Structure formats: structure tokens, C-alpha cells
Amino acid sequence: MDQHDFDTPSLAAYLHLTPQQVERLAERGKLPGRKVAGQWRFTRPEIHHWFEQRIGLSDEDELVEVEDVLQRTEPAGSSAEVSLADLLPPEAVAVPLNARTRNSVIRAMVDLAAVTGRLWDPQAMAEAVRKREDLHPTTLGNGVALLHPRRPMPKILAQPTLALGCTTTGIPFGGSGPLTDVFFLICSAEDRGHLRVLARLSRVLTAPGFLDALREAPDAAAARHLILESEQALP
């Protein structure tokens, strides 16, 4: 078995499910996997993508459960803490974001991350984000987009980082949903870290009244303060 693959028992342990539950989910097409010599195999990137989709469709209780699973399966000696305050430096926030098209949003968001010194190759990141958007738009049904490349790009990062931009009006960014005016760029060094950030950020975004308050923030400092305040209020 490839070192990046799960078999049924190891995936069950990873997800804190029983092997029988894993097999039922796989048989029903609810988990991405394939049978090899009669045995289920699950690649790590596909399982992380499945987790990403689950996070995007989850409510608060489910997001708490996802965070709990990710924390409980963190390798020994690793920090299970995710801090939006550490990931989102003041210079990585633009309110308003000066962009009116999908491509200009991507360029502007990548430039925000690059100005922090944490992103070394903004051109490579922008191209990867565009490819991800072409494959499947990251817009949510609430006018928010969570931009990121398909896979983490640790070789062009000094450290993981977030960027935030809010446009003055919504723009068509992908899919058939509403216009998008709130953009986050997630630059992660590895899959698990990406999922942890995505789950924590999603909890903040789904907090009652948060998005209305963010859209009313008068400047970048107020928007960042609101995010950090909202994260601190999470149970």
C-alpha cells in the first residue's frame, strides 16, 4: 500500500469511525475510494478534499465536530491550536479591496499575502488559485469566497498565512450563486493545517451577525479586530 493511502482500518482510526462505518460510506459513494484486490484504498489528498467539502456544507455543531476530529488526530508533539490572529497580520487586510473582476481579485489577494513577507512567489500562488477556481469555485452561498490552491504550496511560503479583502460591491466570482464581496486567501503548508484553518474560519463566518458586521467595517483595522474578537468568542 502506498504510504499516502489509507486502508479501511487506518481511515477508520483517522476519522474516529468504525471500519464498518467507513465501508458503508465508501459503498454508498459518500467517501472517495477504490477497491484494489478486493480491499478499499483511500488516498490522503482525496480524503482531505472530502473533508474540505464537508466543512463547506457544515453548520456550527458539525464544524466543532470536524475541529475535534482534526485535533484528536494531530501527530504527537504537534500544536493543535489554530490562531487566526497569528495567521492574519494587519497588512494582509484590505477594506475596501480595489478589484472588480475575478482575476483582479486573485491578484490583489495574492499581493496582500506577499506584502507580509510570508509568500515568496505571488505569481505561482495566483496561477494555482486560478486553476483551483477553474476546477471548482470556492464561493459560498453567503457572498464569501475562500480562495486557495488545490494543494498546499509549502515551498513558496515562509509560514502559513491568511489574507482578507472586502470589495465595495459584489462581483460575479464563479458558480450560479449570489455576487461575492468578501474574500479570504488561505495559504497553507500542508493539508491538515489547511483543513484546521478552514474549519476555524468557517466557524467564525457562521457566527450570527458576523458577516453583516464585517461588511459594515469602516476599515481594515476594524475588520481584523472583528475577526479576532469573534474567534475569541468561540466556545
N, C-alpha and C positions, 0 to 999 in steps of 0.2 A: 504494500500500500504506500502511495506517495506520502511524504512527510507532511504535506499540506492538506491531506484528505482526512476526513473523519469516517470511521465505520459507525455502525449503529450504537454500540455501547459507548464509544468515546463522545459521540454527538449528544447522546442522552445525558452523559455526565456534564458536558459543556453547557447544555441548556437547562439542566436540572429537571429533566423529564425522565420517564421510564423508557427503556428500549421499546416496549410495546407502543407507547405513545408516539415515539419517533417513527416507527414503522407504519403506523396508521396514517400519520401526517404525510409521509412520503408516498404511500399507496394512493392517497387521495389527491396527490399533486399539490399539497399545501407546503411541502418542503422541497427545495431543489436538490435532486439527487438522481443517481442512476444505478442500475444493478450491474455488477461485474462478477461473473461466475456465480450468479445467484445471490450475491450479497450486496446490500446497499452501500454506496460510497457517496460522500458529500464533500465537495471541495470547500476549503476555507473561504475563498473570495465569494463564492455563491451564497454561503451561509451568512456572511457579513452583509451581502446585498439584501438578502431576505430580511435580516434584522433591520436594515435601513428602511425598507418598505414598511415593516411592521411599526416602526417608530412613527413614520409619517402618518399612519392611519390611527394612531392610538389616542385615547383620552388620558386624563391625568392619572387615574389609577393604573392603567396599563403602562404608562411611561415610568411610574415608580417601580413597577414590577420589572421592566426592562433594565432600569438602572441597577436594581438589586441583583439581577442575574449577572450583569456585566461586572459588578463589583465583587460578587462572590466567586467569579471565575478568573479574577485578576491573578496573574502569576505571583508566586511568593516573592516578597521583597519589593513589589511594586506599590506605588501610591495609588489608592483607589479614588482619590479626591480629584474632582474636576472643578476648576475655578474660572468662571467667565471673566472675573476681574483680572486674572493673570493673562488670559488669552486675548483680551480686548484692550489694547493700550489706547490712550486718548487720541493719538494721532491717526488711528485706524478707523475713526468715525467721521462721517461726513453728513451733516444735516444743514442745508439740503445737499443732495448728491447731484452734481451737474451732469446729467446724462438723460437722453431721451429715446435711445434705441437699445436693443438687446446688446449689440456689440459695444456700444459706448458704455453701457452699464458694466459689462465684464471688464473692459479696460480700466474704468475708473475704480472698480472694486479691487482689482489686482494691484493697481498703483497705490491704493491705500495700504494694502498689506506690505508692499515693497518699501514704502517710506519708513516703516518701523525698523527696517534692517533685518527682519526675520525671514523675508522672502528674497532669495538671491536672484532668481530668474523669472521675472514677471511675464516675459513673453511666453515661456514654456508653460507657466501656470494658466495664462489666458487661453492658450490653444487647447490645453487639456480640459478646461472648464467649458469651452465652446463645444468640444466633442461630446462631453457629458450631456450638455443641453440638447445637442442634436439627437443623441441617443434616447434620452428621456428627460423632459423638462423638470426642473426642481421646484417649480412653483407649487404652492399650496392653495387651497380654496379660500384663503383669507387675505390674499393680496401680498403674501410673503414668498420670497424665493430663497432657498438655502443652497447657494452655489458651492460646488466642489468638484474636483476631478473625479473620474471614475475610480481611481485607486490613489491612495496617498503617495506623495512625492517627497520623501524624506531627503533626497539628495540635493534639493534646491531650497531647503528650509534650515535656518539656524535653530528654530524651535517652532512648535505648533502655534498658530495664531488665528484670530478671527478679525474680520472687518465688517463694518456696518455702514450702509448708506440708505438714506430715505429721499426719494425724489419728491418734488412738489406736486406732481400729478402722476397717476398710474400710467403704465405703458404696457403694450402687448408683449409678453415675455415668453410665451410658449403655452401650448395646450389651448383648451377652449374655455377656460375659467375666466374669472374677473381680471381686470388690469392689476398689475403688480407695482407697488410703490415702496416696499420695504425689502432690502436685500442684505443678506448675510453671506460672507465668503468664509468657508471653513477650510483651513489649510492644516492637514493632519500629517503626522509622521508615520502612523500605522493604523491598520483597520480598526482595532479595538478602541484606540484613542478617538478615532473619528466617530464611532458609534456612541461612545460615552459623551462626547461633546454634543452630538446631535440629540441625544436623549435629554441632556440637561437643558440645552437651548430650547427644545420643544416644550419642556415643562414651563419655562418662563413665558414662551409665546402663548400658551394656552391658559395662562392665569387670567381670571376675569378682569376685564378692563385694561389689560396691559397694552394691547395694540392700539386702542383708542388714545391712551396716554402717550404712547410712543409717537404716534402721528401728530400729536399736538406739541411735542417737544420743540422749544424755540431754537435750540442749537445743539451742537454735538455733545457738549458737556452735559447738558440736561438729559439727552438721550442715553448716554453712557451711565449716568447716575441712576436713571430709572431701571436699566437692566441689572445693575449690581444690587440695587435695593430690592428688586423683585426676586433675584436669586437668593438673597439672604432671607427672604420671607418664605422660601420653600420649606415645607415640613420635612 
